[in-house]
């Protein structure tokens, strides 16, 4: 019995036998959503096809989901994030890029605005999500050549744009296309999405610094590269 007990204690524990996605309960459609109490979204689909073979994937719904990334316990937590969204990004472990998240300019279909650089935004009131940073247009706001109007919700911002309460608005392209496609009160003819992006950030998996997990990141990164080559992530996003 003593020999058996010692063998169990001495057996190495593999980091990442289970990985938990910390889902934001307030939602970030189409990536993170709670529908009828069930966690859904493209981020979960991407998560499940990316974790190493044999890894159990779990989902934990949290109102402050990023707090899980600071956990020092026995659980490996992850989220899809961009490095420039998180303070002290070096505190976390980061995967290779999964998707490029494009910031796009959206205007009303009846008065489309094509983005051709800063001068195309002079004098406009630009709808933004509160607390979000838009580096390419910050100089316009600071100089007073354009005016920032903040709201807390993508859906509310799109409604305000449709009603003419802002001239244009900034969104990540996946989110705005999902809202337009799924909302009964909005249609593709109501809006114009500028062809030129205002910026792009790499969406990656961020992990808490679980002991031993860093050694498994090459497995994650190889699956990411293989999935990108095979178009797996593009096909997932097409469903949303």
Phi, psi and omega in degrees: 000319179296321178296317179296316180297318179295321179297321180293321180291326184278343183295128181293143177261124181279121175294135176092011171301333176220135177233134184249125175276123178271104186267134180282114187291338178285345172092147172213077184291146000270011185281317182226123181214153172240114183241118182052041178078003183250135179286128180218173173131162183298326181299323180290321177297317179295317178304313186290331179268000185251329183295152184304149180304134180088355180277132175282130180254131180232162178230133175237123181270125185224141175288336176235072191294329181294340179298333179296332181290347177263005182291140177246017182277204185271356185261137172273119178250151177212160173210158169273120184216168168251142184302324184281359176274338188250132171292148178053050185302334182289352178286345185249166173264138186237140176275177170294161179300138179259307180222155171267123181260110186267134172270125184237154177266128180242134178229176178286145179299331181282342178216070185294145176237120176267133180278119179232030183108182188304320186296335180288351181250000182301132176081000184266150170268119187252119178283133182224160173275128183305136179079352177280146179256136179233083189306325185290340182245359178304317179302327178293318179293316182295327181272350182081011180279346173213162189236129182268133175236117186261139170224169185264351189225137176298318182295315179298318180298319180293323176296318179297321178296315180299323182278355178083016180279343169227156182281316180216171178213156181250133181218161163279142192298320180299318183293313185293322178294324178295316180299313181298319183289330187255351183271128179290343183265359183226151179223167182297332180286344182285340189225157174234127178257119183300144183289325182270129180284158176262359180162166181211138178233146178279124176273124184227165170276127172256135181237150169290159184278068176289133180303126178093343183290329180303327180292342181263355179301324177302327177295316179298314184294325177293321177293323177298312181297318179295318180294323179293317179299323184274357180075019184298314183290324177298319180292324176297313183292332177295335179285348182247000000 
